């Protein structure tokens, strides 16, 4: 088979379509013939040399995929060769074939194209595990999503609105904010010329946001804590704004707030399987009914994964950028 390999840490030009050995499914695993994968910020960090795969994971980038089951490993039940699936991965999605633990497989939701299903696993699992399983967003509460037009952001808006919450978003252009509004966002903040702390305070009469989903990390830490409502929950899922910040513990104590930081990739298989099962139970019916949908900006040939990385790094896209495998 062929896969995208990283010749050395650096720019997108270091992503190469290379012939590699076929993977073989082990106990509790399935082999998936990949139709599409998607570009995630973690893939870019891996390419740059900042985010190595966890031990035992594929060395190839790609944290999600869609495709068809080609073979079952020992001990796998409930799936059959030929099933159309999508999957949460620890790596290896930028390839023609990938081995997946059976607990991280999801059926392609009814009404969703097989290629576009590749846009769902990482965002659905990230949003559901953080905003709902950990932060316990409730109807009537306000969720602030930084990067509202991203793949994570577009999923978070839709799921929060589906359960009856209000949503505020930050984004950098009118086009992106308009799209967030189409998905249901109530409060639109252009971070280039508006202060989200002031805008949230104004929109909530000083109450603040009950849950914040943050992809920036250090750069926004103090301002996020300032923006939290009493009993607010800050969920940090990214480090685009740096890794080290100063936490105002006095302010956090006064708000009885909580700060959590999570990632999916290195979690134990049992935890990933529990998240995937929860997504299948709670999110998949919303997708099948049309209440929630994947948001795909464009499809790029997997053989030109470098172009997909350039698009995402340029931040001009809305939703996900897919990498489509040859002959898919």
DOTORPA-987812 format. One record per residue (C-alpha): residue number from 1; chain; z, x, y. Coordinates in nm, 2 decimals. Layout:
% DOTORPA-987812
REC	NUM	A	Z	X	Y
...
END
This chain:
% DOTORPA-987812
REC	1	A	0.00	0.00	0.00
REC	2	A	0.00	0.09	0.37
REC	3	A	0.29	0.08	0.62
REC	4	A	0.36	0.19	0.97
REC	5	A	0.54	0.52	0.97
REC	6	A	0.69	0.72	1.26
REC	7	A	0.55	1.07	1.26
REC	8	A	0.83	1.19	1.49
REC	9	A	1.06	1.02	1.75
REC	10	A	0.87	0.94	2.07
REC	11	A	0.62	0.70	2.22
REC	12	A	0.41	0.42	2.06
REC	13	A	0.14	0.67	1.97
REC	14	A	0.37	0.81	1.70
REC	15	A	0.33	0.48	1.50
REC	16	A	0.08	0.55	1.22
REC	17	A	-0.08	0.32	0.96
REC	18	A	-0.02	0.54	0.65
REC	19	A	-0.06	0.50	0.27
REC	20	A	0.28	0.50	0.11
REC	21	A	0.42	0.41	-0.24
REC	22	A	0.46	0.05	-0.33
REC	23	A	0.82	-0.08	-0.33
REC	24	A	0.97	-0.21	-0.65
REC	25	A	1.23	-0.50	-0.64
REC	26	A	1.56	-0.43	-0.80
REC	27	A	1.85	-0.65	-0.91
REC	28	A	1.87	-0.96	-0.69
REC	29	A	1.56	-0.86	-0.49
REC	30	A	1.21	-1.00	-0.44
REC	31	A	0.88	-0.84	-0.35
REC	32	A	0.70	-1.00	-0.06
REC	33	A	0.34	-0.95	0.03
REC	34	A	0.36	-0.94	0.41
REC	35	A	0.15	-1.17	0.63
REC	36	A	0.31	-1.08	0.96
REC	37	A	0.61	-0.91	1.11
REC	38	A	0.74	-0.91	1.47
REC	39	A	0.83	-0.65	1.73
REC	40	A	1.20	-0.62	1.81
REC	41	A	1.38	-0.40	2.06
REC	42	A	1.56	-0.24	1.76
REC	43	A	1.22	-0.13	1.63
REC	44	A	1.14	0.04	1.96
REC	45	A	1.48	0.22	1.96
REC	46	A	1.41	0.34	1.60
REC	47	A	1.07	0.47	1.71
REC	48	A	1.24	0.66	1.99
REC	49	A	1.49	0.82	1.75
REC	50	A	1.80	0.62	1.87
REC	51	A	1.85	0.37	1.59
REC	52	A	1.82	0.50	1.23
REC	53	A	1.80	0.25	0.94
REC	54	A	2.12	0.19	0.75
REC	55	A	2.17	0.38	0.42
REC	56	A	1.94	0.24	0.15
REC	57	A	1.71	0.05	0.39
REC	58	A	1.34	0.11	0.42
REC	59	A	1.24	0.39	0.66
REC	60	A	0.96	0.18	0.81
REC	61	A	1.03	-0.03	1.11
REC	62	A	1.03	-0.41	1.10
REC	63	A	1.34	-0.64	1.09
REC	64	A	1.17	-0.96	0.99
REC	65	A	0.85	-1.08	0.82
REC	66	A	0.67	-1.37	0.67
REC	67	A	0.46	-1.37	0.36
REC	68	A	0.43	-1.47	-0.01
REC	69	A	0.65	-1.37	-0.30
REC	70	A	0.46	-1.13	-0.52
REC	71	A	0.73	-1.05	-0.78
REC	72	A	1.09	-1.13	-0.87
REC	73	A	1.35	-0.87	-0.95
REC	74	A	1.61	-0.92	-1.23
REC	75	A	1.87	-1.18	-1.16
REC	76	A	1.68	-1.38	-0.90
REC	77	A	1.67	-1.76	-0.93
REC	78	A	1.56	-2.04	-0.70
REC	79	A	1.24	-1.87	-0.59
REC	80	A	0.89	-1.84	-0.76
REC	81	A	0.60	-1.61	-0.73
REC	82	A	0.36	-1.75	-0.46
REC	83	A	0.64	-1.92	-0.25
REC	84	A	0.57	-1.89	0.12
REC	85	A	0.88	-1.73	0.29
REC	86	A	1.01	-1.55	0.59
REC	87	A	1.29	-1.30	0.57
REC	88	A	1.56	-1.11	0.76
REC	89	A	1.52	-0.74	0.69
REC	90	A	1.71	-0.41	0.74
REC	91	A	1.37	-0.25	0.78
REC	92	A	1.02	-0.23	0.62
REC	93	A	0.85	-0.53	0.78
REC	94	A	0.57	-0.32	0.93
REC	95	A	0.40	-0.29	0.59
REC	96	A	0.18	-0.47	0.34
REC	97	A	0.47	-0.52	0.10
REC	98	A	0.85	-0.52	0.14
REC	99	A	1.15	-0.57	-0.09
REC	100	A	1.40	-0.82	0.03
REC	101	A	1.75	-0.92	-0.10
REC	102	A	1.71	-1.28	-0.22
REC	103	A	1.99	-1.39	0.00
REC	104	A	1.79	-1.30	0.31
REC	105	A	1.49	-1.52	0.22
REC	106	A	1.41	-1.84	0.40
REC	107	A	1.14	-2.10	0.31
REC	108	A	0.87	-2.14	0.58
REC	109	A	0.99	-2.44	0.78
REC	110	A	0.78	-2.75	0.75
REC	111	A	0.51	-2.77	1.02
REC	112	A	0.52	-2.39	1.10
REC	113	A	0.22	-2.16	1.04
REC	114	A	0.29	-1.89	0.79
REC	115	A	0.21	-1.61	1.04
REC	116	A	0.42	-1.77	1.32
REC	117	A	0.72	-1.80	1.08
REC	118	A	0.76	-1.42	1.12
REC	119	A	0.89	-1.49	1.47
REC	120	A	1.19	-1.69	1.34
REC	121	A	1.44	-1.49	1.11
REC	122	A	1.58	-1.23	1.35
REC	123	A	1.61	-1.46	1.65
REC	124	A	1.74	-1.76	1.46
REC	125	A	2.00	-1.55	1.27
REC	126	A	2.11	-1.36	1.59
REC	127	A	2.15	-1.67	1.80
REC	128	A	2.31	-1.89	1.54
REC	129	A	2.56	-1.62	1.43
REC	130	A	2.66	-1.52	1.78
REC	131	A	2.64	-1.84	1.99
REC	132	A	2.75	-2.09	1.72
REC	133	A	2.94	-1.91	1.44
REC	134	A	3.13	-1.67	1.66
REC	135	A	3.14	-1.82	2.01
REC	136	A	3.15	-2.18	1.89
REC	137	A	2.94	-2.32	2.17
REC	138	A	3.02	-2.69	2.21
REC	139	A	2.84	-2.99	2.36
REC	140	A	2.88	-3.00	2.74
REC	141	A	2.96	-2.63	2.77
REC	142	A	2.74	-2.39	2.97
REC	143	A	2.56	-2.11	2.80
REC	144	A	2.42	-1.82	3.01
REC	145	A	2.14	-1.64	2.85
REC	146	A	2.02	-1.31	2.99
REC	147	A	1.66	-1.25	2.92
REC	148	A	1.59	-1.62	2.88
REC	149	A	1.21	-1.57	2.81
REC	150	A	1.26	-1.32	2.53
REC	151	A	1.24	-1.42	2.16
REC	152	A	1.62	-1.44	2.15
REC	153	A	1.64	-1.63	2.48
REC	154	A	1.38	-1.89	2.39
REC	155	A	1.56	-1.96	2.06
REC	156	A	1.90	-1.98	2.24
REC	157	A	1.78	-2.22	2.50
REC	158	A	1.64	-2.46	2.24
REC	159	A	1.94	-2.45	2.00
REC	160	A	2.19	-2.49	2.28
REC	161	A	2.00	-2.79	2.42
REC	162	A	1.98	-2.94	2.07
REC	163	A	2.36	-2.96	2.04
REC	164	A	2.40	-3.10	2.39
REC	165	A	2.50	-2.79	2.59
REC	166	A	2.38	-2.69	2.93
REC	167	A	2.19	-2.36	2.97
REC	168	A	2.15	-2.11	3.25
REC	169	A	1.90	-1.82	3.22
REC	170	A	1.81	-1.50	3.39
REC	171	A	1.45	-1.37	3.40
REC	172	A	1.24	-1.16	3.62
REC	173	A	0.94	-1.38	3.72
REC	174	A	0.87	-1.73	3.82
REC	175	A	0.63	-1.77	3.52
REC	176	A	0.91	-1.68	3.28
REC	177	A	1.16	-1.91	3.45
REC	178	A	0.92	-2.19	3.45
REC	179	A	0.87	-2.15	3.08
REC	180	A	1.25	-2.15	3.03
REC	181	A	1.26	-2.48	3.22
REC	182	A	1.00	-2.63	2.99
REC	183	A	1.23	-2.54	2.70
REC	184	A	1.52	-2.72	2.87
REC	185	A	1.70	-2.46	3.07
REC	186	A	1.90	-2.62	3.35
REC	187	A	1.98	-2.33	3.58
REC	188	A	1.71	-2.07	3.66
REC	189	A	1.80	-1.73	3.81
REC	190	A	1.56	-1.46	3.91
REC	191	A	1.76	-1.15	3.86
REC	192	A	1.53	-0.95	4.09
REC	193	A	1.63	-1.14	4.40
REC	194	A	1.93	-1.35	4.30
REC	195	A	2.29	-1.25	4.19
REC	196	A	2.37	-1.43	3.87
REC	197	A	2.74	-1.42	3.94
REC	198	A	2.70	-1.61	4.27
REC	199	A	2.44	-1.85	4.13
REC	200	A	2.66	-1.95	3.83
REC	201	A	2.96	-1.99	4.06
REC	202	A	2.76	-2.21	4.29
REC	203	A	2.61	-2.42	4.01
REC	204	A	2.94	-2.48	3.84
REC	205	A	3.17	-2.52	4.15
REC	206	A	3.33	-2.19	4.06
REC	207	A	3.41	-2.28	3.69
REC	208	A	3.17	-2.02	3.54
REC	209	A	2.99	-1.99	3.20
REC	210	A	3.17	-2.08	2.88
REC	211	A	2.95	-1.85	2.67
REC	212	A	2.73	-1.56	2.78
REC	213	A	2.47	-1.41	2.55
REC	214	A	2.40	-1.06	2.68
REC	215	A	2.13	-0.81	2.59
REC	216	A	2.21	-0.56	2.87
REC	217	A	2.55	-0.41	2.77
REC	218	A	2.72	-0.18	3.01
REC	219	A	2.51	-0.26	3.32
REC	220	A	2.63	-0.63	3.32
REC	221	A	2.97	-0.59	3.17
REC	222	A	3.19	-0.63	3.48
REC	223	A	2.97	-0.90	3.63
REC	224	A	2.96	-1.09	3.30
REC	225	A	3.34	-1.09	3.28
REC	226	A	3.35	-1.21	3.64
REC	227	A	3.11	-1.50	3.55
REC	228	A	3.31	-1.62	3.25
REC	229	A	3.49	-1.95	3.27
REC	230	A	3.85	-1.98	3.16
REC	231	A	3.85	-1.94	2.78
REC	232	A	3.49	-1.80	2.81
REC	233	A	3.33	-1.59	2.54
REC	234	A	3.10	-1.30	2.61
REC	235	A	2.87	-1.20	2.32
REC	236	A	2.70	-0.86	2.36
REC	237	A	2.39	-0.81	2.14
REC	238	A	2.20	-0.53	2.32
REC	239	A	2.23	-0.21	2.51
REC	240	A	1.92	-0.22	2.74
REC	241	A	2.15	-0.15	3.04
REC	242	A	2.35	0.13	2.87
REC	243	A	2.63	0.18	2.62
REC	244	A	2.94	0.27	2.83
REC	245	A	3.09	0.04	3.10
REC	246	A	3.43	-0.03	3.25
REC	247	A	3.61	-0.34	3.14
REC	248	A	3.84	-0.52	3.39
REC	249	A	4.11	-0.62	3.14
REC	250	A	4.32	-0.78	3.41
REC	251	A	4.04	-1.02	3.50
REC	252	A	3.97	-1.08	3.13
REC	253	A	4.34	-1.16	3.07
REC	254	A	4.34	-1.40	3.36
REC	255	A	4.05	-1.59	3.21
REC	256	A	4.19	-1.57	2.86
REC	257	A	3.84	-1.45	2.78
REC	258	A	3.69	-1.28	2.47
REC	259	A	3.43	-1.00	2.45
REC	260	A	3.25	-0.95	2.12
REC	261	A	2.97	-0.71	2.03
REC	262	A	2.76	-0.76	1.72
REC	263	A	2.45	-0.65	1.54
REC	264	A	2.28	-0.78	1.22
REC	265	A	2.11	-0.48	1.07
REC	266	A	2.40	-0.29	0.92
REC	267	A	2.60	-0.58	0.80
REC	268	A	2.69	-0.61	0.43
REC	269	A	2.45	-0.82	0.22
REC	270	A	2.71	-1.09	0.18
REC	271	A	2.75	-1.14	0.55
REC	272	A	2.37	-1.15	0.61
REC	273	A	2.33	-1.40	0.32
REC	274	A	2.60	-1.62	0.48
REC	275	A	2.42	-1.62	0.81
REC	276	A	2.09	-1.69	0.65
REC	277	A	2.24	-1.98	0.46
REC	278	A	2.39	-2.12	0.78
REC	279	A	2.05	-2.09	0.96
REC	280	A	1.88	-2.27	0.67
REC	281	A	2.13	-2.55	0.69
REC	282	A	2.16	-2.60	1.06
REC	283	A	1.84	-2.45	1.23
REC	284	A	1.57	-2.52	0.98
REC	285	A	1.60	-2.90	1.00
REC	286	A	1.56	-2.87	1.38
REC	287	A	1.25	-2.67	1.34
REC	288	A	1.10	-2.91	1.08
REC	289	A	1.16	-3.20	1.32
REC	290	A	0.99	-3.03	1.61
REC	291	A	1.31	-3.01	1.82
REC	292	A	1.30	-2.63	1.80
REC	293	A	0.99	-2.42	1.77
REC	294	A	0.89	-2.05	1.74
REC	295	A	0.76	-1.90	2.07
REC	296	A	0.48	-1.65	2.01
REC	297	A	0.32	-1.47	2.30
REC	298	A	0.04	-1.30	2.11
REC	299	A	-0.07	-1.16	1.77
REC	300	A	-0.16	-0.79	1.74
REC	301	A	-0.31	-0.63	1.43
REC	302	A	-0.03	-0.44	1.24
REC	303	A	-0.26	-0.14	1.22
REC	304	A	-0.22	-0.13	1.60
REC	305	A	0.15	-0.16	1.61
REC	306	A	0.16	0.08	1.90
REC	307	A	0.00	-0.18	2.12
REC	308	A	0.26	-0.44	2.02
REC	309	A	0.53	-0.19	2.12
REC	310	A	0.36	-0.13	2.46
REC	311	A	0.35	-0.50	2.53
REC	312	A	0.72	-0.54	2.45
REC	313	A	0.83	-0.23	2.64
REC	314	A	0.63	-0.36	2.94
REC	315	A	0.83	-0.68	2.93
REC	316	A	0.54	-0.89	3.04
REC	317	A	0.55	-1.12	2.73
REC	318	A	0.73	-1.45	2.67
REC	319	A	0.88	-1.50	2.32
REC	320	A	0.77	-1.28	2.03
REC	321	A	0.49	-1.04	1.97
REC	322	A	0.36	-1.06	1.61
REC	323	A	0.21	-0.78	1.40
REC	324	A	-0.04	-0.94	1.16
REC	325	A	-0.11	-0.75	0.84
REC	326	A	-0.47	-0.67	0.73
REC	327	A	-0.64	-0.96	0.56
REC	328	A	-0.37	-1.20	0.65
END
